[in-house]
Amino acid sequence: LKGNAGKGRKGRKGSNSETQRRFTFHVSRITFHIYTDYLQLANFQQKLIVYVVRIMFKKIHIILEMIKFEHTIFALPYAVMSAFLASNGWPNGFKILWILVAMVGARSCAMAFNRIADMKYDKINPRTSNRALPAGLIKISVVWIFVIVSALLFVFAAYMLNRLAFVLSPVALLIILSYSYSKRFTMLTHLWLGLSLAIAPVGAWIALTGEFDFVAIL
């Protein structure tokens, strides 16, 4: 009897060891699959992020090319010269920074809005039919987002300068954006464009002094 009992205990121990080994094997296998799935998911997420970033940069590049962003530099001298005159010397670096931000935001907003306004006519004009919007290189909704972001950037820059600049920022936006539709009803549209450019030195003067002065117009 004792011998049979010993054999029974040894059998149960052997059975328990086999069960533990199987359990450990299945746990290890499941853990391995979870880990490999995690690596695949992480790799997929990484590829997705890279893809999204590439698409974003591509869209931004198309928009910047569409609005001729590099030409922004030609509008800066008017504002910078006015800033020097308003300061009677070298202007405050903080002010100059936000003036430049405001200029970039305002011009980017106006140029992108102009492309939207002219899209219908650009499609039927052989000279402009290859532009981004009529050619379908970018969706109009994306350009609208760019317009809104640029306008908000301009308003925020004005807010950072002083109260008067902030209060007048919607007026400045109205002037530069309405140029796009002045072409519909007048042959003197270049005067409107001249006005849009002329408010740059006035804006820089207000940004530095916090008040309006006819000297900036002169």
Solvent accessible surface area in square Angstrom, and as a share of the most:
residue,aa,sasa,rsa
1,L,189,0.94
2,K,182,0.77
3,G,48,0.46
4,N,102,0.53
5,A,48,0.37
6,G,18,0.17
7,K,145,0.62
8,G,29,0.28
9,R,130,0.47
10,K,149,0.63
11,G,46,0.44
12,R,149,0.54
13,K,138,0.58
14,G,41,0.40
15,S,66,0.43
16,N,88,0.45
17,S,46,0.30
18,E,64,0.29
19,T,84,0.49
20,Q,120,0.53
21,R,144,0.52
22,R,148,0.54
23,F,138,0.58
24,T,81,0.47
25,F,122,0.51
26,H,96,0.43
27,V,68,0.39
28,S,61,0.39
29,R,129,0.47
30,I,103,0.52
31,T,78,0.45
32,F,124,0.51
33,H,91,0.41
34,I,111,0.57
35,Y,123,0.47
36,T,35,0.20
37,D,84,0.43
38,Y,135,0.51
39,L,84,0.42
40,Q,124,0.55
41,L,97,0.48
42,A,38,0.30
43,N,70,0.36
44,F,122,0.51
45,Q,92,0.41
46,Q,117,0.52
47,K,127,0.54
48,L,86,0.43
49,I,110,0.56
50,V,64,0.37
51,Y,132,0.50
52,V,69,0.39
53,V,61,0.35
54,R,171,0.63
55,I,63,0.32
56,M,109,0.49
57,F,138,0.57
58,K,125,0.53
59,K,60,0.25
60,I,78,0.40
61,H,121,0.54
62,I,24,0.12
63,I,5,0.03
64,L,56,0.28
65,E,90,0.40
66,M,12,0.05
67,I,0,0.00
68,K,72,0.31
69,F,73,0.30
70,E,101,0.45
71,H,79,0.35
72,T,6,0.04
73,I,109,0.55
74,F,140,0.58
75,A,14,0.11
76,L,37,0.19
77,P,65,0.41
78,Y,114,0.43
79,A,0,0.00
80,V,43,0.25
81,M,125,0.56
82,S,7,0.04
83,A,0,0.00
84,F,69,0.29
85,L,116,0.58
86,A,17,0.13
87,S,39,0.25
88,N,144,0.74
89,G,34,0.33
90,W,207,0.73
91,P,3,0.02
92,N,86,0.44
93,G,51,0.49
94,F,100,0.42
95,K,44,0.19
96,I,34,0.17
97,L,99,0.49
98,W,40,0.14
99,I,6,0.03
100,L,58,0.29
101,V,33,0.19
102,A,11,0.09
103,M,25,0.11
104,V,43,0.25
105,G,1,0.01
106,A,16,0.12
107,R,45,0.16
108,S,5,0.03
109,C,0,0.00
110,A,19,0.15
111,M,44,0.19
112,A,0,0.00
113,F,29,0.12
114,N,16,0.08
115,R,22,0.08
116,I,20,0.10
117,A,11,0.09
118,D,17,0.09
119,M,41,0.18
120,K,135,0.57
121,Y,96,0.36
122,D,9,0.05
123,K,114,0.48
124,I,140,0.71
125,N,54,0.28
126,P,121,0.76
127,R,180,0.66
128,T,3,0.02
129,S,42,0.27
130,N,115,0.59
131,R,66,0.24
132,A,9,0.07
133,L,10,0.05
134,P,24,0.15
135,A,49,0.38
136,G,59,0.57
137,L,101,0.50
138,I,8,0.04
139,K,144,0.61
140,I,69,0.35
141,S,61,0.39
142,V,43,0.25
143,V,0,0.00
144,W,101,0.35
145,I,106,0.54
146,F,40,0.17
147,V,8,0.05
148,I,96,0.49
149,V,87,0.50
150,S,7,0.04
151,A,19,0.15
152,L,113,0.56
153,L,72,0.36
154,F,23,0.10
155,V,37,0.21
156,F,99,0.41
157,A,0,0.00
158,A,5,0.04
159,Y,131,0.50
160,M,63,0.28
161,L,16,0.08
162,N,33,0.17
163,R,194,0.71
164,L,56,0.28
165,A,14,0.10
166,F,80,0.33
167,V,76,0.44
168,L,67,0.34
169,S,2,0.02
170,P,78,0.49
171,V,77,0.44
172,A,23,0.18
173,L,22,0.11
174,L,124,0.62
175,I,38,0.19
176,I,18,0.09
177,L,39,0.19
178,S,32,0.20
179,Y,40,0.15
180,S,1,0.01
181,Y,102,0.39
182,S,0,0.00
183,K,70,0.30
184,R,93,0.34
185,F,141,0.59
186,T,41,0.24
187,M,188,0.84
188,L,117,0.58
189,T,18,0.10
190,H,136,0.61
191,L,125,0.62
192,W,83,0.29
193,L,59,0.29
194,G,33,0.32
195,L,87,0.43
196,S,15,0.10
197,L,84,0.42
198,A,53,0.41
199,I,39,0.20
200,A,18,0.14
201,P,25,0.16
202,V,25,0.14
203,G,35,0.34
204,A,3,0.02
205,W,28,0.10
206,I,9,0.05
207,A,2,0.01
208,L,35,0.17
209,T,53,0.31
210,G,33,0.31
211,E,104,0.47
212,F,96,0.40
213,D,51,0.26
214,F,141,0.59
215,V,78,0.45
216,A,13,0.10
217,I,99,0.50
218,L,180,0.89
